[in-house]
Amino acid sequence: MRMEKLLQTYWIELLFIGLLVVAIITGNKTVGISAAIVLALRLLRITPALELLSAKGINWGIIILTVGFLAPLALGKYSLEQVITVLKSPAGWIAIACGALVAVFGRMGVAASSTDIVVTLGVVLGTFIGVGVLKGSPVGPLIGSGMAVAAISLARMIFHF
């Protein structure tokens, strides 16, 4: 009976310790660092920081990711000719469409994350499995890039361009 009481009391801490262990075993730095930060904040009872991260963390992450995608452009790593080529090519338009689709799905996901516990917890668990076990990456814009690559490959096979 005492073990049941401990589990009821400390299940969240045990969950994060488990995430940390699996992240270490699978070599997933992203999940490991994230789990360690959240666990430390919880153990140190820095609730305001957890509340702030819960409320604003996704938006901050999206901003940082977007800056990461825009920085090469600002550094001049792409030429005007390359940008024009994107706008002229079928592959470019497929990539643009995938980016737009991901943005729409992202908006829907952000809205659902604050209202639908099944979606939120399911996505968290699925992302952990995808990252920890399948060696995926837990970020949205890269999903769009991956979708674009898959769609372009499929279109090239079908339409031979």
Secondary structure, DSSP 4 states (H G I P E B T S, - for coil): -HHHHHHHHHHHHHHHHHHHHHHHHHT-HHHHHHHHHHHHHHHTT-HHHHHHHHHHHHHHHHHHHHHHHHHHHHTT-S-HHHHHHHHHSHHHHHHHHHHHHHHHHHHHHHHHHTT-HHHHHHHHHHHHHHHHTT-----HHHHHHHHHHHHHHHHHHHH--
